Amino acid sequence: MSSPSRSFASLEIAPGQLKNLMLMGYEEMTDIQAAALPFGLDGRDLIAQAKTGSGKTAAFGIPLLDNVNSLTLQVQGLVICPTRELSNQVAEELRRLAKYKDNMKIVVLGGGTSIGPQIKSLAHGAHVVVGTPGRIRDHIEKENLDLSDVQTLVLDEGDRMLAMGFVEDINFIVKETPRTRQTFLFSATFPNDIVQISKRFQNDPEEIIVESHHTRAVIDQQFYICQHSQKLSALTTLIGHNKLNHAIIFCNTKQLVAEVAKYLKDKGLSAIPLHGDMEQREREQVLVQFKHRSANFLVATDVAARGLDIESLPAVINYELPRDQDTYVHRIGRTGRAGKEGMSLTIFTEKERFKLGQLGQRMDQVFEYESIDSLPNNRLIPQEPEFVTLYISGGRKDKLRKGDILGALTKTAGIEGQYVGQIDVADRSSFVAIARSEARNAASRLNQNKIKGRKYKVGFC
């Protein structure tokens, strides 16, 4: 059987979308896109298994947007995600994919924030809604959200949503959509519950399985055994030995997150904690800082880091093995994306050794390990982050765009473009990464001048 074409031009998509994909830098389809898009564009239901970072948002986003009539301001596309962070990322990618259509309105409904602004957004209409199960259900029950015109339903990271206990909310939401809808179910794994969900909600779905386990060719998985009392020093040994200056460090509890982050800070390293008990705004700022390379190390629990998408992340470190094997697959999926090489470093104790055997069975690999004492104890050389992240008190709702902020920095404030890093625009705030040497100057000049004809408060994250 011949392999599917990798060219987007081989698909039956609108010429405007094809041009938009080229402008976005989409040169050829990833495995999941090549396998899923022909069926999705043909109107088929899909149950698809693909690893994190495989390009699955475009795999469901292109058919979803193709089904939307932008002249009718009714909710025609619904994407359900396990977390608010993932909802925001999916919505941002859908907005980029939707640029070929005029006046497309995509609304995010996530928990952890005030419901008032969401009610106002829905009152003005929307074409696509992306959100978490609990908050979507809230809006349906309050009669803010009508799903009777939904053409396309997407359940993203289905296994995660089931593991988080959202099955009742999902059942409630899906019953509010037409039976004639097209349904996409994406999941990194296919446990029995996912199969049952598919049988309940889908009509003769095409099953697509793209290699979901990360291979050694892409991710170098290394395991080190140590005494429990050695764990903190083992962590800095791994950082020093591999000369790491950007990595996520996963812990199983928020208490360990705090302990590890403090230890690294005391060693002079740039480390920030992230866990579920933090305020939503604080979590957002932490995620942006790490994404912008304004902090070198992110110490996080799995729940808090779910949905975090960082391009070119060189490594993840498991400070301890997770409680289940699927979580390990999700963790290491943060690195080695889009065919780039990545590294996964895991510290474990004698008590955890049985987990390594279970993990090997789950991934059909034999994992070898070494003693942490086998590594030379290289001197740890703290490095300052390359960038500083500035906060701007205006965002998408204020009609601010990335180009407006870049223009204010380069033209009005006189900051050379080479010193400007990533720019993220949220609903009511924006964040921009500035080279450390220019950060204070940039903040001062932005505070003295206007952005798109209006003054905004600018400060440091």
C-alpha positions in Angstrom: 0.0 0.0 0.0 1.5 3.3 -1.0 2.0 6.0 1.6 -0.3 9.0 1.6 0.9 12.2 -0.1 2.6 14.6 2.2 1.6 17.7 0.3 -1.3 19.9 1.5 -1.9 20.6 -2.2 -3.1 17.0 -2.6 -6.1 17.7 -0.3 -9.4 19.1 -1.3 -9.1 22.3 0.7 -9.9 25.9 -0.1 -7.2 27.8 -2.1 -7.2 30.4 0.6 -6.5 27.8 3.3 -3.7 26.3 1.1 -2.1 29.8 0.8 -2.5 30.4 4.5 -0.8 27.1 5.4 2.2 28.1 3.3 2.4 31.4 5.0 2.2 29.6 8.4 5.3 27.5 7.4 3.4 24.3 6.9 5.6 22.7 4.3 4.2 19.1 4.4 1.9 17.0 6.5 2.9 15.2 9.6 2.1 11.5 10.0 -1.2 12.2 11.8 -2.2 14.9 9.3 -1.5 12.7 6.3 -3.5 9.9 7.8 -6.4 11.8 9.2 -7.1 14.8 6.9 -8.4 12.9 3.8 -11.0 11.2 5.9 -11.8 14.3 8.0 -12.3 16.4 4.9 -14.5 13.7 3.5 -16.9 14.0 6.5 -15.9 10.8 8.3 -15.8 10.4 12.0 -12.3 9.7 13.3 -10.8 8.0 16.4 -7.1 8.8 16.3 -4.2 7.9 18.4 -1.2 10.2 18.2 1.6 11.4 20.5 1.7 14.9 21.9 3.3 17.4 19.5 2.4 15.4 16.4 0.4 18.2 14.7 -3.1 16.9 15.7 -4.6 20.4 16.1 -4.3 21.0 12.3 -5.5 17.4 11.7 -8.9 18.2 13.2 -8.7 22.0 12.8 -8.6 22.1 9.0 -11.8 20.0 8.5 -13.5 21.8 11.4 -12.9 25.2 9.9 -13.8 24.0 6.4 -17.3 23.1 7.8 -17.9 26.6 9.2 -20.0 29.1 7.4 -18.5 32.4 8.6 -21.6 34.3 7.4 -23.7 32.5 10.1 -22.8 33.6 13.6 -23.8 30.3 15.3 -21.5 27.9 17.1 -20.7 25.4 14.4 -17.4 23.9 15.9 -16.8 22.6 19.4 -13.5 21.5 20.8 -13.4 20.0 24.3 -10.0 19.9 26.1 -9.0 18.7 29.5 -7.4 22.0 30.7 -7.7 25.7 30.2 -4.0 25.9 29.1 -4.6 23.4 26.3 -7.9 25.2 25.4 -6.0 28.4 24.9 -3.3 26.8 22.8 -5.8 25.0 20.6 -7.8 28.2 20.1 -4.6 30.1 19.2 -3.7 27.6 16.6 -7.3 27.5 15.2 -7.2 31.3 14.9 -4.0 31.0 12.8 -5.6 28.3 10.7 -8.7 30.4 10.3 -7.0 33.5 8.9 -8.1 32.7 5.3 -11.7 33.2 6.5 -13.0 36.7 7.3 -14.5 37.6 10.7 -14.1 34.1 12.3 -14.9 34.3 16.0 -13.3 31.7 18.2 -14.2 31.8 21.9 -12.4 30.1 24.8 -14.4 28.8 27.8 -12.1 27.6 30.5 -12.5 27.3 34.3 -10.4 29.2 36.8 -11.4 32.6 35.5 -14.4 34.9 35.8 -17.4 33.7 33.9 -18.7 37.2 33.2 -16.5 38.1 30.2 -17.2 34.7 28.7 -21.0 35.4 28.9 -20.5 38.7 27.1 -18.4 37.0 24.4 -21.1 34.4 23.8 -23.8 37.0 23.7 -22.1 38.5 20.7 -22.0 35.1 19.0 -19.3 32.7 18.0 -18.4 30.3 15.2 -16.1 28.0 17.2 -16.0 27.3 21.0 -12.9 25.7 22.6 -13.1 24.9 26.3 -13.0 22.6 29.3 -15.9 20.2 30.1 -17.0 21.8 33.4 -17.1 25.4 32.1 -18.8 24.4 28.8 -21.5 22.6 30.8 -21.9 25.6 33.1 -22.7 27.8 30.1 -25.1 25.3 28.7 -27.0 25.1 32.0 -27.1 28.9 32.3 -28.5 29.0 28.7 -25.5 31.1 27.5 -24.4 28.4 24.9 -26.5 26.8 22.2 -24.9 23.8 20.5 -27.8 22.9 18.2 -25.9 24.1 15.1 -22.6 22.2 15.8 -21.3 20.6 12.7 -18.0 19.3 14.1 -17.3 18.1 17.6 -13.7 17.4 18.8 -12.7 15.5 22.0 -9.0 16.3 22.4 -6.8 14.3 24.7 -9.7 12.0 25.5 -7.8 9.7 27.8 -6.7 12.7 29.9 -10.3 13.9 30.3 -11.5 10.5 31.4 -8.7 10.2 33.9 -9.7 13.6 35.3 -13.3 12.5 35.9 -15.0 14.4 33.1 -17.0 11.6 31.6 -20.4 12.8 33.0 -19.8 16.4 31.8 -18.8 15.1 28.3 -22.0 12.9 28.2 -24.1 16.0 29.1 -22.4 18.2 26.5 -22.5 15.8 23.6 -26.3 15.2 24.1 -26.7 19.0 23.4 -25.2 18.6 19.9 -27.0 17.3 16.7 -26.7 13.6 16.0 -25.7 14.5 12.4 -22.5 16.1 13.6 -19.0 15.0 12.6 -17.0 13.7 15.6 -13.2 13.6 16.1 -11.8 11.7 19.1 -8.1 12.2 19.7 -6.2 10.3 22.4 -2.6 9.4 23.2 -3.8 6.0 24.4 -6.9 3.8 23.8 -8.0 2.5 27.1 -11.4 0.6 27.2 -13.2 3.8 28.4 -12.1 5.6 25.2 -13.4 2.7 23.0 -16.8 2.9 24.9 -16.9 6.7 24.3 -16.3 6.1 20.6 -19.1 3.5 20.4 -21.5 5.9 22.1 -20.8 9.1 20.2 -19.3 8.2 16.8 -20.8 6.9 13.6 -18.6 4.2 11.9 -15.3 6.1 12.7 -12.1 5.6 10.8 -9.5 4.4 13.3 -6.1 5.9 12.8 -3.1 4.9 14.9 0.2 6.9 14.5 3.2 5.6 16.4 2.4 6.8 19.9 5.5 5.7 21.7 8.5 7.9 21.5 11.5 6.1 20.0 15.1 6.3 21.1 16.0 7.8 17.8 14.0 11.0 18.7 14.1 11.0 22.5 17.2 9.7 24.3 15.7 8.2 27.5 18.2 7.8 30.3 17.5 6.4 33.8 19.6 6.8 37.0 19.2 5.0 40.3 20.2 6.7 43.5 19.5 6.8 47.3 16.5 8.8 48.4 18.8 11.2 50.3 20.8 11.7 47.0 17.9 12.9 44.9 18.4 16.6 45.1 22.1 16.4 44.4 21.5 13.9 41.7 19.2 16.5 40.0 22.0 19.1 39.9 24.5 16.4 38.7 22.3 15.7 35.7 21.8 19.4 34.9 25.6 20.0 35.2 26.7 16.9 33.3 24.3 17.6 30.4 24.9 21.4 30.5 21.2 22.0 30.5 19.8 25.5 30.6 16.1 24.8 29.6 14.1 21.9 30.9 10.9 20.9 32.7 11.4 19.0 35.9 8.4 16.8 36.8 7.4 16.0 40.4 4.4 14.0 41.6 3.3 16.4 44.4 3.1 20.2 44.9 5.2 19.8 48.1 8.0 18.3 46.1 7.6 21.0 43.4 8.2 23.7 46.1 11.1 21.8 47.7 12.9 21.2 44.3 12.4 24.8 43.0 13.8 26.2 46.3 16.8 23.9 46.1 17.6 25.0 42.6 17.2 28.6 43.4 19.5 28.2 46.4 22.1 26.8 43.9 21.8 29.9 41.9 19.7 28.4 39.1 16.7 30.2 37.5 13.8 27.9 38.5 10.1 28.6 38.9 7.4 26.3 40.4 4.1 25.4 38.8 1.3 23.5 40.6 -2.5 23.3 40.7 -2.9 25.3 43.9 -1.5 28.5 42.3 -3.9 31.3 41.2 -4.8 31.1 37.5 -3.1 34.4 36.7 0.0 33.4 38.5 0.1 30.1 36.6 -0.3 31.8 33.3 2.6 34.2 34.0 4.8 31.2 35.0 4.0 29.4 31.8 4.7 32.4 29.7 8.0 33.1 31.4 9.2 29.6 30.8 7.9 29.6 27.2 9.7 32.9 26.6 13.0 31.6 28.1 12.8 34.1 30.9 13.2 31.2 33.3 15.5 28.3 32.6 13.8 25.5 34.6 10.1 24.8 35.2 9.4 22.6 38.2 5.9 21.3 37.8 3.2 18.7 38.6 1.6 16.9 35.8 -1.8 18.5 36.2 -0.3 22.0 36.1 1.9 21.3 33.1 -0.8 19.6 31.0 -1.3 21.3 27.7 2.0 23.1 27.9 3.5 23.3 24.4 7.1 24.5 24.2 9.0 24.5 20.9 12.5 23.0 20.8 12.5 22.0 24.5 15.8 20.1 24.8 15.0 18.0 27.9 12.5 16.9 30.5 13.6 15.5 33.9 11.5 13.1 35.9 12.5 13.8 39.5 10.5 10.7 40.3 8.7 8.1 38.1 5.1 9.0 37.7 2.3 6.8 39.2 1.2 5.5 35.8 2.9 4.7 32.6 0.7 6.9 30.3 1.7 9.9 32.3 5.4 9.1 31.5 4.5 9.1 27.8 2.9 12.5 28.1 5.8 13.9 30.1 8.5 13.0 27.7 6.3 14.1 24.8 7.2 17.7 25.8 10.6 17.2 24.1 11.7 15.6 20.8 8.9 17.3 18.9 8.5 17.7 15.1 11.3 15.2 14.5 13.8 17.1 16.6 16.0 15.2 19.1 15.2 15.5 22.8 16.3 14.0 26.1 14.4 12.5 29.0 16.3 12.0 32.2 14.8 10.0 35.1 15.9 9.7 38.7 14.5 6.8 40.7 15.2 4.9 43.9 15.3 1.2 44.7 11.7 1.3 45.9 10.7 2.6 42.4 12.6 0.0 40.4 9.4 -2.1 39.8 7.9 0.9 38.0 10.8 0.8 35.5 9.9 -2.8 34.6 6.3 -1.9 34.2 7.2 1.0 32.0 9.4 -1.1 29.8 6.5 -3.5 29.2 4.1 -0.7 28.5 6.5 0.8 25.9 7.8 -2.5 24.6 11.4 -1.6 25.4 14.1 -2.8 27.8 15.3 0.2 29.8 18.8 0.0 31.1 19.9 2.2 34.0 23.0 3.5 35.7 23.9 4.6 39.2 24.0 8.4 39.5 27.5 7.9 41.0 28.7 6.8 37.6 28.5 10.4 36.3 31.3 12.9 37.0 30.1 15.6 39.5 30.7 18.5 37.1 30.7 22.0 38.6 27.3 23.6 38.2 27.6 26.9 36.4 24.4 29.0 36.9 23.3 30.9 33.8 20.9 33.8 33.7 17.9 33.4 31.4 18.4 34.9 27.9 15.2 37.0 28.1 13.0 38.9 30.5 9.2 38.9 30.0 7.3 42.2 30.1 3.6 42.4 31.0 1.3 44.8 29.1 -2.1 45.6 30.5 -4.0 45.2 27.2 -4.8 42.3 24.9 -7.0 40.9 22.2 -10.2 42.5 23.7 -8.4 45.9 23.3 -7.8 45.1 19.6 -4.0 44.6 20.3 -2.1 42.3 18.0 1.4 41.0 18.0 2.3 43.3 15.2 1.2 46.4 17.2 3.4 45.4 20.1 6.4 44.7 17.9 5.9 48.0 16.1 5.7 49.9 19.4 9.0 48.3 20.5 11.0 48.8 17.2 9.5 52.0 15.8 8.3 54.0 18.8 10.6 52.7 21.6 13.7 52.2 19.3 14.4 48.7 20.4 16.1 46.7 17.6 14.1 43.7 16.4 16.9 41.2 17.3 16.3 41.9 21.0 12.6 41.0 20.8 11.6 37.4 21.4 8.2 35.7 21.6 5.0 37.8 21.9 1.8 36.3 23.4 -1.5 38.2 23.3 -4.3 37.0 25.7 -7.8 38.5 26.1 -6.9 41.3 28.6 -3.1 41.2 28.7 0.0 40.6 26.6 3.5 39.3 27.2 6.7 40.0 25.3 10.2 38.6 25.7 13.0 41.1 25.6 16.7 40.4 25.7 17.9 40.9 29.3 20.2 43.7 28.3 17.4 45.7 26.8 14.5 44.9 29.2 14.6 47.9 31.5 15.0 50.3 28.6 12.1 48.7 26.7 9.8 48.8 29.8 10.6 52.4 30.4 10.0 53.5 26.8 6.8 51.6 26.5 5.5 53.2 29.7 6.3 56.6 28.3 4.7 56.0 24.9 1.5 54.7 23.4 0.7 51.4 21.7 -1.7 51.7 18.9 -2.7 55.2 20.1 -3.3 54.2 23.7 -1.3 54.1 27.0 -0.9 50.8 28.7 0.8 49.8 32.0 4.0 47.9 31.3 5.9 45.9 34.0 8.0 42.8 34.6 6.5 39.4 35.2 
